[in-house]
Amino acid sequence: MIDFEAAPDELNRAGERLHDIAEMITGQPALKFKATASEAGDPALAAALETFQRSSAHSVAVLAGDVRRLGDRLGKAASVYREREGEAVETVKTIEPEEHPVRRTATDTRATKTIQAVLG
């Protein structure tokens, strides 16, 4: 990838925000205060209401679980990016100047060490 940049802090914040959203999803008052199916009167309506409520609660639990897992994965990705970047910095620090001559450009005449990565 060319021009790819990871922002670990942003990934971490997004993961934390997703955890907050999952808590909001599962903490909705509508989930805590459901109608009692037997109060519907008609047995067919009561059965349908009970099935609907059970299915809805299951769907909310699945959605909240998916959101939490996504948040976890974003946090893990942020950690991996930080770790790999640290490893890359340490690797660059160990490169001896004699092994890699200084590259000068027309616009930069100062003797600087550069790393140029071409990914394709």
N, CA and C atoms as an extended XYZ file, in Angstrom:
360
Properties=species:S:1:pos:R:3:atomname:S:1:resname:S:1:resid:I:1 pbc="F F F"
N         0.836       -1.179        0.000 N   MET     1
C         0.000        0.000        0.000 CA  MET     1
C         0.883        1.244        0.000 C   MET     1
N         0.541        2.148       -0.824 N   ILE     2
C         1.252        3.412       -0.860 CA  ILE     2
C         0.417        4.442       -0.110 C   ILE     2
N         1.092        5.299        0.655 N   ASP     3
C         0.430        6.350        1.416 CA  ASP     3
C        -0.557        5.805        2.449 C   ASP     3
N        -0.217        4.690        3.050 N   PHE     4
C        -1.041        4.133        4.117 CA  PHE     4
C        -0.473        4.585        5.442 C   PHE     4
N        -1.331        5.095        6.296 N   GLU     5
C        -0.890        5.546        7.606 CA  GLU     5
C        -1.883        5.062        8.654 C   GLU     5
N        -1.368        4.485        9.710 N   ALA     6
C        -2.216        4.043       10.809 CA  ALA     6
C        -2.111        5.053       11.942 C   ALA     6
N        -3.215        5.304       12.580 N   ALA     7
C        -3.243        6.219       13.728 CA  ALA     7
C        -3.709        5.415       14.942 C   ALA     7
N        -2.767        4.793       15.657 N   PRO     8
C        -3.136        3.929       16.784 CA  PRO     8
C        -4.020        4.606       17.832 C   PRO     8
N        -3.769        5.869       18.137 N   ASP     9
C        -4.593        6.552       19.138 CA  ASP     9
C        -6.043        6.663       18.677 C   ASP     9
N        -6.220        6.947       17.388 N   GLU    10
C        -7.589        7.034       16.850 CA  GLU    10
C        -8.266        5.668       16.835 C   GLU    10
N        -7.517        4.635       16.493 N   LEU    11
C        -8.079        3.284       16.522 CA  LEU    11
C        -8.503        2.919       17.938 C   LEU    11
N        -7.665        3.247       18.893 N   ASN    12
C        -7.972        2.941       20.283 CA  ASN    12
C        -9.217        3.696       20.753 C   ASN    12
N        -9.303        4.985       20.417 N   ARG    13
C       -10.488        5.769       20.791 CA  ARG    13
C       -11.753        5.203       20.140 C   ARG    13
N       -11.645        4.789       18.889 N   ALA    14
C       -12.807        4.209       18.200 CA  ALA    14
C       -13.245        2.918       18.888 C   ALA    14
N       -12.281        2.098       19.282 N   GLY    15
C       -12.604        0.856       19.991 CA  GLY    15
C       -13.297        1.133       21.311 C   GLY    15
N       -12.803        2.129       22.058 N   GLU    16
C       -13.438        2.492       23.327 CA  GLU    16
C       -14.846        3.026       23.101 C   GLU    16
N       -15.019        3.801       22.049 N   ARG    17
C       -16.349        4.339       21.732 CA  ARG    17
C       -17.325        3.207       21.397 C   ARG    17
N       -16.842        2.195       20.695 N   LEU    18
C       -17.709        1.058       20.374 CA  LEU    18
C       -18.124        0.315       21.643 C   LEU    18
N       -17.234        0.214       22.612 N   HIS    19
C       -17.607       -0.416       23.888 CA  HIS    19
C       -18.699        0.404       24.582 C   HIS    19
N       -18.577        1.730       24.518 N   ASP    20
C       -19.613        2.597       25.098 CA  ASP    20
C       -20.950        2.390       24.385 C   ASP    20
N       -20.893        2.271       23.069 N   ILE    21
C       -22.117        2.054       22.292 CA  ILE    21
C       -22.762        0.723       22.650 C   ILE    21
N       -21.956       -0.304       22.836 N   ALA    22
C       -22.496       -1.612       23.221 CA  ALA    22
C       -23.218       -1.517       24.562 C   ALA    22
N       -22.656       -0.750       25.487 N   GLU    23
C       -23.319       -0.563       26.785 CA  GLU    23
C       -24.628        0.205       26.627 C   GLU    23
N       -24.628        1.192       25.729 N   MET    24
C       -25.863        1.937       25.476 CA  MET    24
C       -26.931        1.019       24.887 C   MET    24
N       -26.514        0.141       23.983 N   ILE    25
C       -27.457       -0.778       23.339 CA  ILE    25
C       -28.103       -1.689       24.376 C   ILE    25
N       -27.286       -2.278       25.240 N   THR    26
C       -27.816       -3.250       26.206 CA  THR    26
C       -28.504       -2.572       27.392 C   THR    26
N       -28.268       -1.280       27.598 N   GLY    27
C       -28.868       -0.584       28.726 CA  GLY    27
C       -30.144        0.163       28.403 C   GLY    27
N       -30.693       -0.042       27.229 N   GLN    28
C       -31.912        0.660       26.831 CA  GLN    28
C       -33.073        0.303       27.767 C   GLN    28
N       -33.793        1.299       28.248 N   PRO    29
C       -34.928        1.031       29.132 CA  PRO    29
C       -35.975        0.115       28.490 C   PRO    29
N       -36.132        0.217       27.193 N   ALA    30
C       -37.124       -0.619       26.506 CA  ALA    30
C       -36.810       -2.101       26.666 C   ALA    30
N       -35.543       -2.439       26.850 N   LEU    31
C       -35.176       -3.840       27.043 CA  LEU    31
C       -35.467       -4.306       28.465 C   LEU    31
N       -35.446       -3.387       29.400 N   LYS    32
C       -35.672       -3.740       30.802 CA  LYS    32
C       -37.157       -3.826       31.140 C   LYS    32
N       -37.968       -3.037       30.470 N   PHE    33
C       -39.386       -2.954       30.798 CA  PHE    33
C       -40.215       -3.442       29.624 C   PHE    33
N       -40.301       -4.736       29.474 N   LYS    34
C       -41.078       -5.288       28.367 CA  LYS    34
C       -42.480       -5.661       28.841 C   LYS    34
N       -43.369       -5.760       27.898 N   ALA    35
C       -44.749       -6.134       28.202 CA  ALA    35
C       -44.808       -7.614       28.590 C   ALA    35
N       -45.699       -7.916       29.474 N   THR    36
C       -45.908       -9.311       29.857 CA  THR    36
C       -46.827       -9.933       28.808 C   THR    36
N       -46.306      -10.956       28.144 N   ALA    37
C       -47.044      -11.551       27.025 CA  ALA    37
C       -48.416      -12.058       27.448 C   ALA    37
N       -48.533      -12.596       28.637 N   SER    38
C       -49.818      -13.156       29.072 CA  SER    38
C       -50.887      -12.076       29.229 C   SER    38
N       -50.483      -10.813       29.369 N   GLU    39
C       -51.436       -9.715       29.496 CA  GLU    39
C       -52.040       -9.304       28.156 C   GLU    39
N       -51.558       -9.877       27.086 N   ALA    40
C       -52.079       -9.538       25.768 CA  ALA    40
C       -53.517      -10.015       25.599 C   ALA    40
N       -53.949      -10.942       26.410 N   GLY    41
C       -55.336      -11.419       26.338 CA  GLY    41
C       -55.472      -12.627       25.431 C   GLY    41
N       -55.408      -12.445       24.170 N   ASP    42
C       -55.555      -13.518       23.193 CA  ASP    42
C       -54.329      -14.422       23.230 C   ASP    42
N       -54.502      -15.751       23.350 N   PRO    43
C       -53.361      -16.668       23.426 CA  PRO    43
C       -52.448      -16.598       22.197 C   PRO    43
N       -53.008      -16.402       21.013 N   ALA    44
C       -52.189      -16.323       19.804 CA  ALA    44
C       -51.348      -15.044       19.832 C   ALA    44
N       -51.950      -13.946       20.255 N   LEU    45
C       -51.226      -12.686       20.362 CA  LEU    45
C       -50.149      -12.772       21.447 C   LEU    45
N       -50.472      -13.404       22.564 N   ALA    46
C       -49.506      -13.569       23.649 CA  ALA    46
C       -48.305      -14.384       23.176 C   ALA    46
N       -48.554      -15.445       22.433 N   ALA    47
C       -47.459      -16.283       21.918 CA  ALA    47
C       -46.601      -15.501       20.923 C   ALA    47
N       -47.265      -14.734       20.053 N   ALA    48
C       -46.522      -13.935       19.072 CA  ALA    48
C       -45.678      -12.873       19.772 C   ALA    48
N       -46.242      -12.215       20.796 N   LEU    49
C       -45.506      -11.188       21.533 CA  LEU    49
C       -44.304      -11.796       22.255 C   LEU    49
N       -44.487      -12.943       22.848 N   GLU    50
C       -43.387      -13.617       23.557 CA  GLU    50
C       -42.271      -13.994       22.585 C   GLU    50
N       -42.643      -14.524       21.431 N   THR    51
C       -41.653      -14.883       20.412 CA  THR    51
C       -40.908      -13.644       19.918 C   THR    51
N       -41.661      -12.575       19.669 N   PHE    52
C       -41.051      -11.327       19.204 CA  PHE    52
C       -40.070      -10.780       20.242 C   PHE    52
N       -40.475      -10.753       21.491 N   GLN    53
C       -39.608      -10.214       22.538 CA  GLN    53
C       -38.349      -11.071       22.717 C   GLN    53
N       -38.506      -12.363       22.668 N   ARG    54
C       -37.357      -13.265       22.794 CA  ARG    54
C       -36.390      -13.058       21.618 C   ARG    54
N       -36.927      -12.966       20.408 N   SER    55
C       -36.097      -12.750       19.216 CA  SER    55
C       -35.410      -11.390       19.265 C   SER    55
N       -36.135      -10.377       19.701 N   SER    56
C       -35.557       -9.034       19.796 CA  SER    56
C       -34.422       -9.004       20.813 C   SER    56
N       -34.628       -9.611       21.971 N   ALA    57
C       -33.586       -9.636       23.004 CA  ALA    57
C       -32.348      -10.373       22.494 C   ALA    57
N       -32.573      -11.458       21.763 N   HIS    58
C       -31.448      -12.211       21.201 CA  HIS    58
C       -30.698      -11.356       20.171 C   HIS    58
N       -31.436      -10.669       19.321 N   SER    59
C       -30.806       -9.818       18.298 CA  SER    59
C       -29.982       -8.699       18.930 C   SER    59
N       -30.499       -8.097       19.981 N   VAL    60
C       -29.770       -7.036       20.672 CA  VAL    60
C       -28.482       -7.602       21.279 C   VAL    60
N       -28.572       -8.775       21.883 N   ALA    61
C       -27.387       -9.396       22.485 CA  ALA    61
C       -26.335       -9.708       21.423 C   ALA    61
N       -26.759      -10.197       20.272 N   VAL    62
C       -25.824      -10.499       19.178 CA  VAL    62
C       -25.183       -9.210       18.660 C   VAL    62
N       -25.997       -8.178       18.452 N   LEU    63
C       -25.469       -6.896       17.978 CA  LEU    63
C       -24.458       -6.322       18.972 C   LEU    63
N       -24.807       -6.319       20.246 N   ALA    64
C       -23.900       -5.780       21.270 CA  ALA    64
C       -22.597       -6.588       21.306 C   ALA    64
N       -22.691       -7.896       21.174 N   GLY    65
C       -21.489       -8.736       21.141 CA  GLY    65
C       -20.611       -8.421       19.942 C   GLY    65
N       -21.237       -8.226       18.788 N   ASP    66
C       -20.477       -7.873       17.582 CA  ASP    66
C       -19.775       -6.530       17.754 C   ASP    66
N       -20.481       -5.556       18.322 N   VAL    67
C       -19.906       -4.225       18.530 CA  VAL    67
C       -18.737       -4.312       19.510 C   VAL    67
N       -18.890       -5.084       20.588 N   ARG    68
C       -17.796       -5.242       21.557 CA  ARG    68
C       -16.575       -5.886       20.907 C   ARG    68
N       -16.814       -6.939       20.122 N   ARG    69
C       -15.690       -7.624       19.459 CA  ARG    69
C       -14.982       -6.697       18.479 C   ARG    69
N       -15.733       -5.888       17.761 N   LEU    70
C       -15.119       -4.926       16.853 CA  LEU    70
C       -14.268       -3.925       17.636 C   LEU    70
N       -14.791       -3.445       18.757 N   GLY    71
C       -14.029       -2.546       19.613 CA  GLY    71
C       -12.746       -3.199       20.110 C   GLY    71
N       -12.843       -4.476       20.503 N   ASP    72
C       -11.652       -5.215       20.953 CA  ASP    72
C       -10.621       -5.321       19.836 C   ASP    72
N       -11.090       -5.622       18.633 N   ARG    73
C       -10.172       -5.787       17.499 CA  ARG    73
C        -9.500       -4.467       17.122 C   ARG    73
N       -10.225       -3.361       17.215 N   LEU    74
C        -9.609       -2.063       16.943 CA  LEU    74
C        -8.533       -1.750       17.981 C   LEU    74
N        -8.809       -2.061       19.239 N   GLY    75
C        -7.813       -1.858       20.286 CA  GLY    75
C        -6.589       -2.718       20.073 C   GLY    75
N        -6.796       -3.967       19.661 N   LYS    76
C        -5.671       -4.869       19.387 CA  LYS    76
C        -4.865       -4.367       18.189 C   LYS    76
N        -5.559       -3.910       17.155 N   ALA    77
C        -4.859       -3.373       15.981 CA  ALA    77
C        -4.002       -2.175       16.381 C   ALA    77
N        -4.532       -1.310       17.236 N   ALA    78
C        -3.762       -0.151       17.694 CA  ALA    78
C        -2.499       -0.604       18.416 C   ALA    78
N        -2.629       -1.618       19.257 N   SER    79
C        -1.462       -2.132       19.985 CA  SER    79
C        -0.421       -2.713       19.038 C   SER    79
N        -0.885       -3.461       18.045 N   VAL    80
C         0.038       -4.074       17.083 CA  VAL    80
C         0.753       -2.995       16.264 C   VAL    80
N         0.012       -1.974       15.819 N   TYR    81
C         0.655       -0.883       15.073 CA  TYR    81
C         1.724       -0.200       15.919 C   TYR    81
N         1.405        0.080       17.181 N   ARG    82
C         2.395        0.717       18.065 CA  ARG    82
C         3.634       -0.171       18.232 C   ARG    82
N         3.393       -1.445       18.446 N   GLU    83
C         4.495       -2.395       18.637 CA  GLU    83
C         5.379       -2.472       17.398 C   GLU    83
N         4.765       -2.606       16.239 N   ARG    84
C         5.533       -2.720       14.992 CA  ARG    84
C         6.288       -1.430       14.689 C   ARG    84
N         5.664       -0.292       14.974 N   GLU    85
C         6.340        0.975       14.740 CA  GLU    85
C         7.561        1.091       15.653 C   GLU    85
N         7.403        0.668       16.896 N   GLY    86
C         8.537        0.681       17.824 CA  GLY    86
C         9.660       -0.220       17.347 C   GLY    86
N         9.291       -1.391       16.839 N   GLU    87
C        10.302       -2.315       16.305 CA  GLU    87
C        11.011       -1.697       15.101 C   GLU    87
N        10.254       -1.027       14.230 N   ALA    88
C        10.853       -0.399       13.047 CA  ALA    88
C        11.823        0.707       13.461 C   ALA    88
N        11.443        1.493       14.441 N   VAL    89
C        12.327        2.558       14.923 CA  VAL    89
C        13.618        1.963       15.474 C   VAL    89
N        13.507        0.906       16.257 N   GLU    90
C        14.703        0.262       16.819 CA  GLU    90
C        15.583       -0.329       15.717 C   GLU    90
N        14.966       -0.898       14.690 N   THR    91
C        15.729       -1.454       13.570 CA  THR    91
C        16.477       -0.349       12.842 C   THR    91
N        15.822        0.761       12.594 N   VAL    92
C        16.459        1.884       11.895 CA  VAL    92
C        17.624        2.417       12.724 C   VAL    92
N        17.465        2.466       14.028 N   LYS    93
C        18.540        2.965       14.893 CA  LYS    93
C        19.791        2.086       14.832 C   LYS    93
N        19.603        0.805       14.524 N   THR    94
C        20.754       -0.111       14.501 CA  THR    94
C        21.485       -0.123       13.163 C   THR    94
N        20.932        0.499       12.151 N   ILE    95
C        21.585        0.520       10.839 CA  ILE    95
C        22.828        1.390       10.921 C   ILE    95
N        23.944        0.851       10.525 N   GLU    96
C        25.193        1.609       10.552 CA  GLU    96
C        25.300        2.464        9.297 C   GLU    96
N        25.798        3.684        9.430 N   PRO    97
C        25.884        4.600        8.282 CA  PRO    97
C        26.710        4.027        7.132 C   PRO    97
N        27.755        3.240        7.404 N   GLU    98
C        28.586        2.702        6.336 CA  GLU    98
C        27.814        1.723        5.450 C   GLU    98
N        26.831        1.058        6.024 N   GLU    99
C        26.058        0.084        5.261 CA  GLU    99
C        25.110        0.750        4.278 C   GLU    99
N        24.639        1.932        4.621 N   HIS   100
C        23.651        2.616        3.804 CA  HIS   100
C        24.101        4.050        3.584 C   HIS   100
N        24.685        4.330        2.423 N   PRO   101
C        25.192        5.683        2.179 CA  PRO   101
C        24.071        6.712        2.198 C   PRO   101
N        24.466        7.930        2.536 N   VAL   102
C        23.517        9.038        2.571 CA  VAL   102
C        23.073        9.354        1.152 C   VAL   102
N        21.790        9.552        1.004 N   ARG   103
C        21.233        9.880       -0.307 CA  ARG   103
C        20.916       11.367       -0.320 C   ARG   103
N        21.448       12.060       -1.304 N   ARG   104
C        21.196       13.495       -1.424 CA  ARG   104
C        20.232       13.736       -2.580 C   ARG   104
N        19.375       14.697       -2.375 N   THR   105
C        18.436       15.062       -3.433 CA  THR   105
C        18.735       16.485       -3.866 C   THR   105
N        18.166       16.874       -4.996 N   ALA   106
C        18.402       18.211       -5.527 CA  ALA   106
C        17.848       19.282       -4.590 C   ALA   106
N        16.750       18.970       -3.890 N   THR   107
C        16.145       19.968       -3.010 CA  THR   107
C        16.713       19.924       -1.602 C   THR   107
N        17.391       18.858       -1.239 N   ASP   108
C        17.935       18.726        0.114 CA  ASP   108
C        19.417       18.399        0.006 C   ASP   108
N        20.232       19.369        0.221 N   THR   109
C        21.676       19.160        0.085 CA  THR   109
C        22.327       18.816        1.407 C   THR   109
N        21.562       18.805        2.492 N   ARG   110
C        22.115       18.435        3.791 CA  ARG   110
C        22.366       16.938        3.830 C   ARG   110
N        23.350       16.554        4.596 N   ALA   111
C        23.651       15.128        4.742 CA  ALA   111
C        22.682       14.542        5.755 C   ALA   111
N        21.642       13.925        5.244 N   THR   112
C        20.665       13.306        6.130 CA  THR   112
C        20.471       11.868        5.744 C   THR   112
N        20.136       11.069        6.702 N   LYS   113
C        19.820        9.667        6.447 CA  LYS   113
C        18.333        9.580        6.138 C   LYS   113
N        17.969        8.882        5.108 N   THR   114
C        16.557        8.739        4.771 CA  THR   114
C        16.218        7.272        4.586 C   THR   114
N        14.999        6.993        4.818 N   ILE   115
C        14.469        5.650        4.568 CA  ILE   115
C        13.370        5.830        3.544 C   ILE   115
N        13.509        5.128        2.476 N   GLN   116
C        12.481        5.231        1.447 CA  GLN   116
C        11.904        3.849        1.236 C   GLN   116
N        10.629        3.715        1.419 N   ALA   117
C         9.966        2.430        1.246 CA  ALA   117
C         9.063        2.492        0.025 C   ALA   117
N         9.203        1.548       -0.829 N   VAL   118
C         8.338        1.463       -1.983 CA  VAL   118
C         7.562        0.160       -1.847 C   VAL   118
N         6.287        0.293       -1.679 N   LEU   119
C         5.429       -0.874       -1.511 CA  LEU   119
C         4.566       -0.987       -2.755 C   LEU   119
N         4.414       -2.154       -3.237 N   GLY   120
C         3.594       -2.280       -4.432 CA  GLY   120
C         2.889       -3.559       -4.525 C   GLY   120
